[in-house]
């Protein structure tokens, strides 16, 4: 559904600078870059900010997904949001000045996303935003601020859902000289493309009958009360309902330990994308505070319980595939018990059916040929 189409045809898109920095962006870039390499007239330069720097969170994804190695590696990570974003902004601006791209391409809602978009627009380079229009309507989330600001400075807004398009329409984008396009979700492209390569993590003994959990979002991990409540729920689920498998980022491990909490579940190190696909495909329930994992659960037909107060993926709530429970221990236990083992179906192709990357690259080529 093309709501806005006001660009004049006829200029050549020679060079795209793609900005990535975090795990979900590596996955998204793997399918989009594959299509860009097949396209005529486009050269891609890959810049990795270093936001996810651990080998299991970064290098392994480049190796597994066959993403071109970054042309530019910034190695910027750690620190508060403002400091991190500021350092990225400085270095990305240098790259833009040196490489002179015709367009900057950003993904999602991380600090890398916002820094890339701001650096580009200040150098008068047009910005394309993949996953535009998503809103949780919780401005306390850093990701929400990143989404809103990135959309405001982008001229090509690639929306994954009809809901995202409506969000932008409600914010007045119909009156702006931009293009808003519903192209589907590139994460579904990736799930379908790589599902046959899924492999079990070495630390997993059981192939079925477990709950896959993830825990990383700052609204949970940086709030002692919410974190304690979630840890309690995970421990109780593990002992009373089903084994809980939790791939845990080092930052969250430190925060749990710093608060004197103990996770009595099956803890494993962060996993690569193929291992994560295997876990999603073999679990009986997904319990998460991640945005991307909510969708990935749906792609593999698994019910999801989301430990947040809002979600940007409201269509999953409407479809009955996902339930929001916040951080309350009893709410988490009740929802997990209700949904354990329940299968969900993608009857209406909510996320485009696996053709989003092709649509995106087709727009880039045709709009700028």
N, C-alpha and C positions, 0 to 999 in steps of 0.2 A: 504494500500500500504506500504509494509515493505521495506524501502530503505536500512536499515542497520541491520544486524543480526549477530553480531560477538561474542556474549557471549557464553561461553561453558556452557552446561547444567550440572546440577548435584549438585548444592549446595542448602542448605535448607534456606528458608526465614523464620526465626522464629519470628522476631519482627520488626514492622514498627512504627516509630515515625512520626505521622502526625502533621504538623505545620499549624495552622490556626490563624486568627486574625481579619479578616474583613468580613463584611456581605456576599459578594459573596462567600467567602471561606466556610462559614458555610453551605451555600446552596449546594455547590459542594461536601463538605464532607458528607453531609447527605445521598447522594446516593452512594458514594463510600464506606463509612463506613458500610452501610447496606450490601453491597456485601462482604466486608471483613469479616464481622461477619458470613456470610454464608460459607465462604471458609474454607478449612481444612489446618491446618498447619501455620496459620498466626495469630499473636497477635498484635493488634493495641493499641498504646499508643497515646493519644490525648493531644497535647500541645496548649494552647490558649495564645497568646502573650498579649492579652488585647488591641490591637490596636484600636478596636471599643469597648468602655467600657460602653457606655450608655445602660441601660436596654433594650430600644427599638431597639438598634443596635446590641445587643449581646445576652443577656439572653433570650429574647423572641424567638430568632431563635432556640436555643437549646430546648426550651420547645415545640415549634410548630413542628419542624422537627424531633423530637425524636432522636437527636444526642446524643451519650454518653457524659455525663458530662466530661469535661477535667480532665485528670489525673494530669496535671500540669497547673497552672494558674499564669501567670507572672505579669499581671496588668501593662503593660508598654504602655503608651500612652502619647501624647503631645510632644512638643519640635520640633526642626528642624529634617529634614530627617536623617542627619548624627548622631545626638545624639540618636534618637529613634532606628535607626538600630544598632548602637553600643551597646546600652543597651540590646537589644534583642540578639545580637550575644553573649555577655558574658553569659547571662542566659541560652540560648539554648545550648551552649557548655557544661555548667554544667549538664544539663539534659541528654545530649548525653553520657557524661562520667559516670553518675550515672546509666542510664537505659540500656546502651550498645545496642542500636538497630542495626539490620542488614541492615536497609535501612531507609532513611528519605524521606518522601513524602511531597512535597510542591505544592501549588496551586497558579496559577495566577501571579500577578505582583506587590504585595505590599511590603512594607518594611519587613513584616513578612516573605514573600517568600524568599527574598534575604538573610536575616539574617539566616534563617533556612538552606538554601543551603550552605552558606559560613561556618557556624559552622560545618556542617556535613563533608564537603570535607576536612576541616582542621583537622578533627579527622579521616580521611580516611574511612568515612562511605559513601556508594554510595547514590546518590540522584535521585529520580524520580520526574519529573516536569510535572504536569497536566496543560494544556494550553501552551505547549511549542511552539516556533516558531512564535508567534504573533509579528508583527512589525507595528508600526505607522510611523516609519522613522522620528520621531521628538524627538531628543535626549534632548530637553528641558523638556520633560515630565519625571518626576521621574520614572514613571511606565515603560517607555521604557528602561531606564538604568537597572532597576530591572529585566526585561525580558531577556535582552541580557546577563547579567552576570550570571543569574540563569541557562540559557541554556548552557553556557560555562562550568559549573562545574557539570552538570547532566549527568548521563550515560543512563537513560531511559527517553526519551522525548516523551510524549504523546501529539500529535498534534490534535487539534479539526477540522482542515480543510486541504484540499489539498494545499491551499495557504500557510499555516503555514509550511507544509513539504517543499515546494519549497523555502521558505525563508531560512530554515536551510540548504538545499542543496546549495543555493547560497552563504552561509557563510562558506562552506567547511566542513560541518558535515559528508559528505560522506567519508572523509579521517580520521575520528576519530573513536576510539574504543567504539562506543555508539550504541544505538538502537533508531531509529526514526520511530514512529508508528502513522499512522492516525487512531484514534479510535473514532472520533466524539466528540461531546460536552456534557459534563455532565450536563450543565445547561438545555439542552433540556430534559434530563432524569428527572430532578427535576420538570420542568414545567409540563410534562405529568403525573408524579407520584402524584403531589400535587394539580393539577387543580381542582379536585372535592372538595377539602377542602377550596377553596377560600371563604373569608368572607369580607363583605363590612366594611371599616373603620367606626368607630362611628361618625366621623366628616363629613361624606358624606351624603348629602340629595338626590342628583340626581343620578339615576342609569345609565344615558346615556347622550350623547351630550357634553362631556367635553374633554379638552386637558389635558393629563397627562404630567407634566413637572418634570424634576429633574435637579438640578444644584449643583455641588460640586467640579468639577475638578479645581485644583490649577491654571491652565493656564487661566481660566476664573475668578475665585473668587479673585485671588491675583493680577489681573491686573485691576486697577480702570477704565480704559477706556472700556475694554471688559465687565466688570461687569455692568457698567452703561448702556451700549448698550443693554445687554441682559435683564436687569430689565425693561428698557423702552419697549422692544419688548413684554415681558410677560404682562406688564400692558396694552398695546394697544390690544393685542390679547384677553385679558380677557374682555375688555370693548367693543370691536368692532366685534369679530369673534365668540368666544365661551368661556365659563367659563374655567379658567386654574386652575387645582388642582396641588399644589406644596408641596409634602412632603419635608421639609427642615431640613437639619442637623444643629445642634446648631452652629457649626463653621461658616457655610455660613450665618446664621442669624446675627451673630456678625459682619462679614465683611460687609454685606449690611448696617447695622446700622452705623458702623464706618465711612462709606463713605457718610453718610447723605442721603442714598437712601431709598425709600419706595416701597415695593412690594404691589401693589393693586390687588392681586389675592386671591384665596382661599388657604391660607396657612394652612397646617396641620403638626403635628409632624411626625418624621420618623415612618414608619409603618413596621409591620412584613411581612414575605414573603407571607403568605396567603392573607393578605390585598393588598399587591402589585400585586399579581396575579389577584385579583378581579379588581383592578384599570386598569390593562393592558387589561383585558378581556372586560371591559365595556367602555373604552374611545373611542374617535373617531380619536385620533392622539396621538403619543408619541413625545415629544420634550425633548431632553436630551443632556448632555455632558458625560454621563456614557458609558463605554464600554459594560458592561453586559446588560444594559437596551436596548441597540440597538438590541441585539439578542432576548431578552425576548419579545420585541415588535413583532419581526418576528415570534416567536413561537406561538403568539396569533393572527396572521394575521393582525397586524396593521402597517400602514405606519409609518415611523420614520423620523424625521428631527433632525439632529445631529449638535449641536452648537460647533463644533470643526473644525480645519483646516485639520486634518487627522484622519483616523480611522484604527485600526488593523483588522476590519471586512470588508475588501474590497469586499468580495463576495456579501455582501448585497447591496453595491453600484452598482456592476455589474448587480445584479438581479433586480434593480430598486425598491428595498424595502426601501432604506435608501438614504437620500440626505444630503450631507455636506454643511453647510451654514456659518461656522465660527461664529463670534459674531456680525455681522453687523445687525442692527435693521431691515432695509428694506429687507435684504435677508431672515431673519427669518420670517418676516411677509408674504413675497411672497410665500415662500415654505410651510408654514403652511396653507395658504389659498388654495394652489394647492392640498395638500395631505389630508386635513381634510375629514374624513369619508371614505378614500380609503382603501380597503382591499387588502392584499397581500397573495400569496399562496406559500407554500413550495413544489413546483413541483419536484425538484431534490434532496430532502432530504439533504440539504446543511450541516447539522450538525449531521448526523448519525442516525436519526430516533429514538433516545431514548435508545440506547444500549451501550453507551460509558462506563459507569461504569462497566458493565459486561465484556467488552473487556479489560479494564484496569486491573481489578483484575485477570482475566484469564491470562494475560501476567505476572503479578507479581508471580502468583503461578507456572506457567509452566516454566518461565525463572529461577526460583530459587528453584524448587522442588528437 
